[in-house]
Amino acid sequence: MPYLLLSIAIVAEVIATSALKRSDGFTRLVPVMLSAVGYATAFYCLSLALRTIPTGIAYAIWSGVGIVLITAWAWWADDQRLDAPALAGMALIVAGVAVMNLFSRAAA
């Protein structure tokens, strides 16, 4: 259950960040409201997940998966492109999260 809550938090944060871009500097009401609800949902679910998941592990997963998802969304929805060093950096972030979860005793 805590990892489901963390997953919901990550998706909510990605939705909120995507809407924030579309808010045009807080001038468009619907994206602003979507951002506010998304961030509130994200932090609420994260706070519940932190009851059992260690903070460092949860934040590593949150940031690593969030970076990949928001970048994938920006590529798909906004036609943003990444070069090889950016993709390599993202791969290193994902590898770091995997190492923490698979091999670190902190994840237990």
Sequence and secondary structure as in RCSB ss.txt:
>XXXX:A:sequence
MPYLLLSIAIVAEVIATSALKRSDGFTRLVPVMLSAVGYATAFYCLSLALRTIPTGIAYAIWSGVGIVLITAWAW
WADDQRLDAPALAGMALIVAGVAVMNLFSRAAA
>XXXX:A:secstr
 HHHHHHHHHHHHHHHHHHHHHTTTTT HHHHHHHHHHHHHHHHHHHHHTTTS HHHHHHHHHHHHHHHHHHHHH
HHH     HHHHHHHHHHHHHHHHHHHH GGG 
